[in-house]
């Protein structure tokens, strides 16, 4: 009797086990089917695609991508437009009287071009970047040099704004512009260009060739404190000092765009590229632009203290090339270079008449060694030092003339 009951219990337990197991597998399979249906749903596929977007492979790459995403909305294309004459073609017959006399046409007409009004056309492009929420823009002076032209800022999202040119820097290739709207603009934070290092990674953004908006190139700082002769192609050239050199590609149309560090801060303003070279570009240090912004906000214009000399900052290379007696200082001279790097002598005097320099007694071939007890060197050029002062400031100069050193005092003027 006990054996029979035990056997029945075993059978019942077995059947219950089969039922429970089957039920588990049924619900498990149903759960798996439900999960599979969710995975292949359109909503889930879109979400998975979003999660599998490109992921940077290195920390530097990630910083580069983030910096570009941060800054791009504040980089604008500058479109240059101007009213140009429109001509239409008319044909005249110089032999009309002869045709009437002979009674048959000669079939000869001369085209003539007659102006028929004007038409606004795009004549150039450049780049700028917004530096404040109220729409202040930094760019190069040569981008907005035509005072008769009109300028439009095109943002990355396709919006256009009329540009007001507030100030053009007469000494550096810089300009301050303004655009307006009710809501605040995104803007680029300004970094510190005084502590840049050769080899530091930089990013250039600009409207390359006037066609490819917000084109990005990445490189390194390949040189510091360069002096270059820059030409805009219109025959005018200017000497730019204390310039950043980079191998990040800077193309036509990039002028005025920001040169960024990996934090997304502007540490320079793209200004020029070297002709006949590959990947040698130049940028104005952002600290120079900061001074312009401060002076504009304080005085309503960009003012410069003015000494009144033509000069070169002496380097060991220049000392050897021009046979100078010292390896640093500011050499007052009429010697200069054209855009191809060839030396020639200007007709203008090295010491400009009526200026602080002439009144103080400076002469051609003098070498200024110190400016208010601050040594002039390749790392600390005269242009950098004088920016700390304002017109009417009294300063002392240590001068080397014909092998003898002496000091003179001068009162700075204002550069027009």
Buried (B, 14 or more C-beta within 10 A) or exposed (E): EEEEEEEEEEEEEEEEEEEEEEEEEEEEEEEEEEEEEEEEEEEEEEEEEEEEEEEEEEEEEEBBBBBBEBBBBBBBBBBBBBEEEEEEEEEEBEBEEEBEEEEEEEEEBEEEEEEEEEEEEEEBBBBBBBBBEEBBBBBBBBBBBBEEBBBBBBBBEEEEBEBEBBBBBEBBBBBBBBBEEEEEBBBBEBBEBEEBEEEBBBBBBBBBEBEBBBBBBBBBBBEBBBBBBBBBEEEEBBBBBBBBBBBBBBBBBBBBBBBBBBEBBBBBBBBBBEEEEEBBBBBBBBBBBBBBBEBBEEEEEBBBBBBBBBBBBBBEEBBEEEEBEEBBBBBBBBBBBEBEEEEEEEEEBBBBEEBBBBBBBBBBBBBBBBBBEBEBBBEBBBBBBBBEBBBEBEBEBBBBBEEEEEEBEBEBBEBE
